[in-house]
Amino acid sequence: MAPLRDGVGHSRARRRAATRLLGRIGGALGILLPVVFAGLIATPTEVEAALPQECSPTTIFNLAGLPAGGSSGNAGNIYALDVNTGQNTMIGRFGSGNSTALNGLAVTDDLSAAYAVTQTNGTTIWTHTQAGVNSSVSAPSTGMTMVMGAVDPVTGIYYYAGYTGSGAGLTLAIFGYDPATNTPLGRLANVSMAGTGFSTGDIAFDGSGNLFVVAGTYNTVGTNTSQIRRVDGPLPTSGPAVTLPPTTLATNTAPVGSGFYNGIAFAADGTLFAQYATTGTATLVDINPNTGAVTTTTAQGGVASGIILTDLAGCSLPGTLTVQKDLPAGRAGADDQFTITITGGGITEGNSNTTTGTAAGIQDERVGPLPGIPSTEYTISESLAQGTTTSIDAYTTSWSCEDTNPGGGVVHCARSADARAGAG
């Protein structure tokens, strides 16, 4: 594809039209691409026997389920997990020892509360506050095994999910709970996982309410395939359930005996952590969210042999990259369309899109959000789409960057012929 002229995503039809590319970085790194990442890193805090007062860049959270033959007194244990050492430290518990397994761990970004749901049929939703107060509410049976959970930072709704169907009908069913009204919301969304054979994984949100899913197969003795997918927000907050299309961002096959991920969490630096666990053992891995590849593997400790860890959660929101096309003066030719692309960091999936229609201004089609990694250079580019007969010389192009964090705005972007951005 032709590089973006004059570095940005505005294109100005000579004496007529103007276009530009708007690159946004959102969430923990919030800026319209391309730009150097400025990660918002929280001050580290010492983990005590309660939900921490602040979100630490080195701490995520873990949940104890209930393995066959395990102690029911440990089900519902909440642990702070040090991502550097793999050490789990118990900081709380849903109830005083549950007799049924819990899953779908989630924490709010301010750590005011943690949530979980009964793994079988999702009939009880638990809340554990920062002050250590527990409460629960009954919910209608989902008729399926709940394996995922996360809090949407925009709405505050706790979403939990499980798989239903098989083959071409395999679906990730997403349910909701509104803590503000203490109300289970029922089944809100369906995401197709057709033909994948997936049965495990977890979910996480970015700061704009877009959902990231790590879904995969479960095989403790063979290889496992997993995918990182995005479901564009906002997610529905009431029924009936709607079908939401996913975008695949990365696919990876793990070595034998690994990669059957049951939990994910983003760290403040953009790292995606995942774990796979069996009774008494658990492994934490760093995953490159652009490629799905494992970069570091750490054995976990601090958990008794009769416990199985079932889920992860994080209080950090991932930084993301988004690009849209702006045609402030319309098109030079009525049928002109533009293909916009993000590359770099090993991104090969879900990174290109083409405009449609004839409207002026910011186009509906976008690329992203894609997870952004600090110290990684990303390139945005545009070209006239196939079938467009107007010459690119009819346009003068430009691009701009916008920080979408609170208090952000248009920020300085390094300019070059192909609109590169280093994430630092």
N, C-alpha and C positions, 0 to 999 in steps of 0.2 A: 504494500500500500504506500501511496505517496506520503511523505512526511508532512506534518502539519506546518503550514507556512507561517512565518513570523512567530513561530513558537506557541501560539495559543489557539483556542477554539472559536475565535470569532472569525467569520469570513465576510469580507465586504465585497459584494459584486461591484466591479469598478463602476463608479458613478451611479450604482443602483442599489445593490444588496450588501448586507453585512452579516457575517456569521462569526460565531466564536464557540470554543469548547469551554465548558465550565467544569472544572475538576474539583470535586469536593472530598475532603478528608473529614470523616465524622467519628463520633465516639471518643475514645480515649485520645485519639490523635487528630481531632476534627479539623480537616482542611480540604477544600475542593482541589483535587489533583490537577496538575502535578505540583508537588512542593516537598520540602524537607519535613519529615515528621517531627513533631514536637510532642513527645509522649507526656501525658499528664501522670506523673508518678506520685502516688501517695506516700506519705511518710511512714516508714516501717514502724510497726507497733508490736510490743511484746504480747504473745498469746497467753491469756489467762483462762481460768475455768469459766468462761462465758464467751458469747459472741464478742469479738474485739470491738473497740470503740471506733477504730479507723480501718480502712481498707489498706492492707499491706501488699506491696508488689511481689512479695515472696511467699504469700500464704493463699492457699485455696482451701476448700472444705470437702470433707468426706463423710460418708454415711455407712453405718453398719447395718446389714440386713440380717436375715435369720437362716443360716444354712441348716441342712438336715443334721440333727444331732447337736446343733449349737445351743448355747445358753440363751434363753429368751430374755434374760436380764441385760443382754448386750444389744438386742435389736433396737434400733433407733438411736444408737450412740452417734453423736456429732463430733467430728475430729477437725482440728486445724492441721493442714498438711503443709509442711515446709517443702517448697518445690526444689530447693537446693540440696537438701539432705534426704528427702523421702520420709521423714519422720512424722508420724501422726501423733497428735496430742489431743486427748479427749477434752472437750470444752462444754459439753452439754448433752442433753438427751431429750428426744421426743417422748414424753411420758416417763414412767418409772420402770421401763422394761416392757416392751410390747411382746405379745404372744404371736404376732404375725409380722411377716417381713414388710419393711418399708422400702420405698424407692422414690425416684423423682425429686431428689434433693435440690433445693433452690434457696438462694439468699438474696435479699435486697441489696442494691448497690451501696446503701448507707449502713448495712448490717443491722438494721433495726429488727429484722425478723428472718427466720429460716422456715422453710416449708418442706413437707414430704407427704406422700400418699401411700396407702396400703398397696402393696405390689399386686396382690390378687384382687381383681375387680374394682380397685380404686374406690372402696366404699367408705373410707375415712381419710379426711385431709387434716394434717397436723400442722400447728403453728408453734414455734419456739421463739420467744422474744429475746431481745438483747439482755433484758433483765432476768432471763431464765424462767419466764412464765410459760407454761404449756396450755394449749387449748386444742380442741378437735371439733370437727363438724362432720356429720354423716352426709354422704353423697350417694346418688343412685348408682347401682352397679354398672360398670362399663362393659362387663362381660369379657374382659381381656386382661392381660398382664400389663401393668404400668411399668415402664422402664426409663422414662425421661421426665425432666422437669426444669423449669426456668421461670424467672419473673421478668415480665416486660417492664423496663424502667420508665416507659412513657405512661402507661396506664396503671401500673402497680398490680396487674392481674397475674396470678400464678397459673401457668399453663403446665399440664402434665399429659403424657402421651403414651400410647402403646400400639402394637401392630395388630391388625385383623386381616383375615382373608389369606390367600396364597396365590402363587403364580402371577398371572396377569391382573388379579384382583387384590394383590397385597397392598395394604394401605396403612399409613401412619395416621391414626385417629388422635386428634388433639382436643383435650377437655380444658375447662377453665374454672377458676375459683376467684371470687372478688373479696379480698380481705377487708376492704372498706365497709362492705355490707354483710360480711360473713356468709356469702351466698355461693354455693356451687352453681356453675353456669351451664353444666352439661357439655355435650359434644358440640364443638364450635367449628372445627375445620378438619378436612381430610387432605392428605398429601400422598399421591401415588408413589409407591415403591415397586411398581410392577416388574416382575421377572428378576428381582435382585436376590431373593432368598434372605433378605435382611431380617434380623430378629432382635438386635440389640443396638445400643448407642445412647445418645444424649442430645440435648438442645441447649442453646445459649442465644441471647439477644445482643444486638448492638444498641447504641444509645438512641437510635431513631426508631426502634421497634421492629427492625428486620430480624428474622429468625435464622440462625445457623444450625444445621443438623449434621451430626456425625452419625451415620448409620452403617451397620455392617453385619456380617455373618457371625455365627457363634460356633466355633470349632476349637476345642481345647487341645486337640492332637494333630490338626492339619493346618493348612493355610487359611487365612481369612482375608476377605476383600471388604474394604470400607470406602465410603465416599463422604466428602464434605459437600453439603447442599445448602442453598439459600432459599428461603421463602420470603418474598417481599412483604413488608408490613404496610399498613397496620393489620394485625390479626383481628378477627372479629371478636366482639365482646358479648355477643348474644347469638342465639340460634335462630333459625335452624342452621345446621352445619353447611359450610360451603367448601367447594373443592379449590385448593390453592396450588398453582403450578410451581414445582421446584426448579431451580437452576443448579446443575452440577458444577462445582468449582474445582474439585480434585478427586482422583481415584487412586487408591493404593492397595497393593497386596502385601500382607505381612508375612514374615517367615513362619514356619511350622511352630505351632504352640503359642502363638502370640497374636495380638491385634483384635481379640474379641472384646472390643471396647464397651464398657458399661457406664462410663462417665466422661464428661469433658468439662473444661473450664478455661477461660482466657485469663492470662496474666496481664498486668498493666503495660508490659513492653510488647504486647502483641502476640506472645507465644501462646499456642494452643496446647494445653495439656490434656492427656487422656490416660485412662487406666484400664488394665485388664486384670481380673482377679478371680481366684478360686478360694475355697475355704482355707484360711490361714496364710495365704500369700497374695501379694498384690504388687504390680509393677506400674510405675508412672513413666510415661513417655512424653517427650516434647515432639510435637508435630508441626511441621511447616504448613501453615494454613493455605499457602499458595499452591503447594504440590501434593500435600497429604503424606509426604515422606517423614519417617521418624528420624530425628536428629540426635536425641539423647535418650538413654534408658536408665532408670533408677529403681532399685529394689526398695519397696516401702517397709517401714518398721513401725513399732509402737502399737501393734494390734495383736491381741491374743490369738492363739492357734484355732480357737473355735469360732472365729468371727469371719464373715465374708463381707468385704466392702462392695457396696452396690452402686454408688453414684458419687459424682463430683459436682461441685458448684463453685462459682467465683463471684467476687464483688466488683471486679474490673470489667469494663466494657471495651470490646475490641475496637481499635482504630480501623477505619474503612476508607476505601477510595471509590469515588463515584464520578462519572463523566457524563455530561449532557451537551447537546448541540444547541447553540443559540443563533437564530437568524433574525437579528433585530430589525432589518429592513426587508425581510422576506427573501424569496429565491430569485436568482437571475433568470432561471427557466422554471416554468410552473411544475415540471416533473422532476426537478433536481432532488436527489437524495444523497445522504452522506453516511458512510460507514465509519464508526468511531471504535477505537481499540485501545486497551491497556495491555502492555507487555512488561516483562521484567519479573524478577523473583521466581522464575520458573512457571509463571501462570500460563496455562494452555487451554483452560476450559472456562466458559461463561464470561469471556473477556472481550466480546465484540458485539456490536449491535448496529442496525441500520435504521435511519429515520424513515417515516412514511408520511403521507398526506401533503398538504400544501400550506399549512398554517405558518405564520411568522412567529418570531419569539423563541423561547426555550421549548425544545421539542420534548414530547412525552417519552420517547425512547431514551434509554440510558444504558450505560455499562456500569455494573456494580449495584450495590456496594460489594467490593471485594476486600477481604482482610488485608491490611497493610502492615508491613514489618519494618521497624526502624533499621536504619543503615542499609536499606535496600533501594536500589535505583529502579524507578518505574518510568515507563515511556507511554505517553498518550499520542495517538496519531489519528488522522482522518484522511479519507479519500472519497472521491465521488463514487457513488455506488454503481455497480454494473447496470448498464442500460441508460445511465444519465448521459445526455449528449452535450451538455454545456461544458466548455473547457474550464479547468480549474483556474485558469488565468482570469476568468470573469469575477473571481473573488479575491479579496484581500483578507487574510486570516489573522486572527489573534487568539490569545487564550488568557484566562484569568483564574486565580485560585481563591477559594473562600473557606475560611475556618467556620465550621458549623457548630462548634462548641458555644455555650452561653458566653456572650460578650465578644464573640468572634466577628469576623467580617472579611472583606477582601484583604488579602495579605500579599506580600511580595513573593513573586515567583521568579526563579532563575529562568532566563529565556534562552532558547536555542532552536535550531532549525527543526528538530524533531520533538520538541517539548518533553525533555527528560526531567525527571525529578529524583533527587536523591533523598532517601528517607533517613534521617539521622537523628 
